[in-house]
Amino acid sequence: MKNRRKKVKPFYNPPHLVLKQAVTIMLYALLTGWNKKAFLQWAVQLKNLIHAGAGAKQICCFGLSPHVVWEMTDRCNLKCIHCHAFGGEEASYDELTKEEGMALIDRIASLDIRSFVFTGGEPLLREDLFDLIAYAKSTGFTVFIATNGTLITKEVAKLLREFDVGVVIGLDGMNPEIHDSIRGVKGAFDAVIEGIENCIAENLYLHLNIVAAMQNFDEIERIIDYGDRIGVYSYFIYNFVPFGRGDAIRDYALESDDFKKLLDLILKKQREVKAIIIPVASPEYWAYVLQSRGIHSRRLINFLGRFFGGCLAGKGMMYIKPNGDIWACPFLSVPVGNVRKEGIDRIWENVGKFGYDNANRDNDCNGCEYESVCGGCKTRMRSEDLKCPLKKKWRG
């Protein structure tokens, strides 16, 4: 008798999780002051809403908790100056094979995780990508692909539609010269806009990633407005982390005053646009939103912490490198296990235990009234020159 494959639970099981998701998004809209008409236009897109929230227990820095991201290759056709994965033409890892990838998907299905992201590098350079997507879909996962968008032809967009894949595309400027300079290849802007248009033509779930740095800060609002015009459903705004290839351009990182301007901009645009905006590497956003509302009650803040979890590292992200190493965050090169060597249950347990040495903390979180909704960025806590950027702003 053949062993039955483990299947992922459908989005409506258990019903109380769907109820919690509904409460979470309504609280988010209320706290951010999201324009009612814009919010309703977003919320009534039920298919996208279900896709975005599959299995979500909280909204955190880096999106929903929990979810899995598989960096299936570090090969890439671009040379982005901020790439945390050192993406390039040649693979530097011993990548998991197609068979190992299928086994990985089966193993992840045994956990209470329902959202699976294929990324890179550039995942469209994996010849077996759509075989693996099909396998993940047959297992019941809600699937996304995180891509630079330049390889999404009309034919690729049709395949993505066939498999009902959400598409996450990086866009760092509406000025072609700025985007191309960040992406390291001339013509990248024209190619990504064509890829985006192909996704729109197929009515795909479309999400934009924007890396916020000094070089493109003035472009961020223009990108958000462009996304609003074309019907983007969600955004991630990455606070640039000088990690990976980005370590060579540390001067591009936002200083404290600029970081606050970024939070102001995100909150301003969230109130206007018909898409949800989630800051990445910026768990302080959740504290900033509550502070802007004058919310200081520890009891209320702790209650809201059930819905908004701040830093996702150690709380619900499993980031899988091409060779099977697992990190708690793509910006923290601290393996908590390897899928080729250990059981997935043990690894998931290690992810949940992931933390940081208290001696390395700058004590910014100690005693902070917003700790339950923020918790500080664990990446910055491991760096001597990246402290809490809003400490003085909040505490006089």
N, C-alpha and C positions, 0 to 999 in steps of 0.2 A: 504493500500500500504506500503510495507516495505521500511524503510529508506535505502538509498544507502550509502554504506561505502565510505568514502573519500579515494581516491587513490593517491599515490605518483606520482609526475611527472616523466616521463622517462628522461634518462640522456641527451637527445638531445633537451629538452625543458626548456628554450628558447635557440635557436641556438647561441646567442651571449655569453652565459655562456660557451659553449663548446669551442668557439674561445678564450675566456679568459683563460680557462684551458690550451689550447695549448700554448698560449703565456707564461703563468706562467711556464710551465715545460721547455720550451725552454730557458727562462731567467735563470731558475735554473741551467740548464746544462751549459749555457754560464758562469754564475758567479762562479760556483764551478770548472769549468774547466774539467767537466766530459768528459772522453775519448769518442770521437765520435763513435767509433765502439761499445763500451760498452753501450753507451746511446741508440744507434739505436737498439741494441739487446733487450734492455728493452722496448723501445717505440713501437716496432712492435708487441708486445704481446697485441693486441688491447683489447681482452676480459678482461685481467687483468687490463689494463690501465683504461678501463671504470669502472671496479669494484672499483679500488682504488680511482678514482676521482669523484664518484657519487655525483653530486650537489655541488662540491667544488667551493668556491668563493676565497679562499686563501689557501696557505700552511702556517701553523703556528707551533709553539711548540705544540706537541701532534697531529700533522697531519692536516687533512683537516678541514676547517671551512665552514659550520657547520656540526656537527654530534652528535649523541646520544649514550651514553654508559649506559647500564642498568646492574648494579651489582645485578644480580637476586638472588644471595645467597652469604652468607659468609662462607658456609660449604666448606671444602676443604680436600683433602686426603694428602696434604703436609703441612709443617709448616715453610714456608719461613721466614727467619729472617728479611727480608726487607718489608714484606707484609703491605701495607697501610690499608688493610681491616681487619686485624686480622683474616685471614682465618684459620679455624680449623674444627674439626670433628662435633661440635655442632653449630647450628645456634644461633646467639645472637640477631637477628632481627625478627620481625613479618613480614615475607616475603609477598610480593604481591602474590596473588593467580594466578592461570592460567587465570581465568576470568578477574581479575584485570589487568593482563599482556596484555591480548587481548584488553581490553578497553584502556590501555595505548598506545598500538601500534596505535589504531584508532585515538587517540587524537594527537599523534606525527605526524600522517599523515596530519593533518590540517596545520602544519607548513611547511616552505620551507626547510625541512631537508630530505635527501634521503639515508643517511648511518646510519645503526643501528647495534650496537655492543652488543652482549650478553657476559657478563663477570661475575666474582665472586671475591672472592672464586673460586670455580671450577664449572663452569656452567654445565658441564656434569653430575654433581650430582643431577641436577633437572630432575626428571622423565618426566616432561612435556616440556623439552627443545625443542624437535623436533616439538612438536605441536605448540609451540610459534614461532619457526623459520618458519614453514610452513605458519603460519598466517601472519607474517611480510612479507614473500615473496609474498603472495597473495595480500598484500596491495601495493606492488611495491617497497619495500625497498631493497637496496643492503645490504646484511647481512654478518657480520663477527662474529666469535666466538673467544674470547680471553681466552686461556686455558693454563694449565701447560703442556699439551701434553701427560701426562702419561696414560690417559684413552682412547686414540685414537687407538682403535683396528682396524683391517681390516674392520670389520662390521661397526664401527662408521665412518671410513673414506669414505666408500661407501655411507652412508647416507648423509654425508656432501657434497659429490659430487652430489648426487641426488638433493639436495636442492640448489646447487651452492653457498655454503658458503665459504667465505674467512676465512682462519685459521691463527690465531695469537698465536704463541707459545713462551713461555719464556725459554731462554737458557742462563745461566750465566757462563758457563765454558766448555771448551773441555776436561779439566781434570776432570774425574768423581768425585774425592774427593772434588774438589772445588765446583762443581755444587751441589753435595749432601749436603755439609756443609751449603751452602746458602739456599737450598731448605728444609733442616731439616729432610730429610728421606733418609736412605741408599737405593741405587738402583734407585733413581729418574733419574739419568743420563741415565742409560740403558733403562729405560721406556720411557723417552722423545725422545731419538734417535729412538726407535722403532716406536713411534707415528709419528715422522717426516717422517720416511721411508714409513709408511702407507699412509701419505698424498701425498708423491711424487708418490707413485704407482698409486694413483687415479688422478694425475695431478691437484691437488687443488692449488688455490691461496695460497701461503705460505709466511708468514711474521714472522720475529723473533724479539722478545723483548729482549734486553740486559740491565740489570741494572749495571751501571758503578760505582763501589766503590773501595776502596783501596784493598779489599780482592781479587778481580778478575780483576784488571786493566790490568794485563799482558795477560789475556785471551781474551780480547775484539777483538783484531785483528784476533786471531785464529778463533773465532766464525764467524766473518764477512767473512773470507776466506772460512770456511766450508760452509756457506750459499751460497757463490758465486759458489762453486763447485756443489752444489745440485740443484741450480736454484731458490733460494729465490728471491721473487719479491720486497720486501721492508723490511726495518729494522726500529725499534725505538731504539735509544740508550738513556736510562734513566740516567740522572745525579741523582744519589741516593739522595733521599730526606728523611731525618730522621723523618718520619711521621708514625703513626700507630705503628706496632710492631718495625719498624725501629728506633723509638725514643730511644730504648734501646742500639743501636749500632751507636750512633752519630759519634764516632771516625772513622767510615768507610767512612764518607762523604769526597769527594774530597776537598782538599785545593786549593787555588787560582792557584798555579803553576801546580798542577795536572789537574785542570779543563782546563787550557789552553792547556795542553798536549792532553787532550781528544778532544778538538776542532780541534787541529792540526791533530790528528789521523782520526777523522771523515772526515775532508776535504781531507786528503790524500787518504783514502779508497774510498770516493765518486768519486774521479777522476779515479779509477781503476775498480770498480766492476760493474756488470750488474744489479744493483738494486738501488733503491733510499734509502738514509739514512736520517732519520729525527731525530734530537735530541729532547728529551723531558725534561722538566724542565730546559731548556737551551736556552731561547729566544735570548741570547747573540750571538748565532751562526750566526744568520742572519746579525748582526752588524759586527761580526768577518769576515764573508765572504766578505762583502763590504769593510771593512778596509783593508783586505789582497789584495784587488784589487785597493787600493788607491782611492776609491770613497768617496768624501767628499762634493759633491755638494748637498745642501739641497733640491733643486728642483728635482734632480735625485733620491735622497733617498726617498723623499715623493712620487714620482711616483712609485718606487719599492714597497713602503708600500701598494700599492693597491693589490699587488700579494703575498707579504710575510708579515704576520701579527704579528710575534713575539708571545708573551704570548697569549694563547687562552682563558684564564679565562675571562669571560665577553664578549667575542667576538664571540663565536660560539660553545661552548661545553655545553651539558646538561648531567650531570653525575647523574644518578638516583641510590640511595641506595636501599637496599632490602626492606625497609619499606616505600618507596615512597618519602623520602626526596630527594631534588634536590640540588646539589652543582654545582658551576661553574668550579670546578677542583677537581679531586680525592684527591689532597693533601691539600685542603682547607675545613676544616669542618665547613663551614658557610652555613647553609641551606638558600636557597632563596625561598623555597616553598615546598609543599608536594602534590603529585598527588592525594592523598586520600581526600584532604581538599580544594584544589583550582583549578581553571580553568587553562588549559595548556597555554592559551594565556597570562594570567597574570603572570604565572611563567616564561615563555619565555621572557616576558618584564623585569621581575626582574633580569633574568640572564644577559640580555643586559645592565642593569644598574649597575651590580656588579662592584665594584672597591675596593678601599682601602682608609683609612683615610690618607690624606696628611701628617698629623702629624707623621704617622708611616713610612713614606718614609725616606730613608737616603739621599735623594736629588741626588742620582747617576744619575737619569734620567733627572733631571731638566737641561735643556740646552744642553743635549746630542744630537749630530747631528744625531744619529742613532735611536732616540726614536720611530720613526714611523714604523721601521721594527723590533723593539725589545720590548720596553716598560718595560723591567725588569720583573723578575719572581715575581709574586704577593705572592707566598709562602715565598720566601726569604725576601720580603719586610715586612712581618709580624713577622720576627724573628730578634732579636737583634744581633745575632752572624752570620748571613748569609747575608753579603752585596754583592754588585756587585763584582764578583771575578776578573773582568778584568778592573776595573776602572783605576788603576795605569798603566796597560799595554797600555791603549789607550791614556791616557792623560798625559803621561810623568812622 
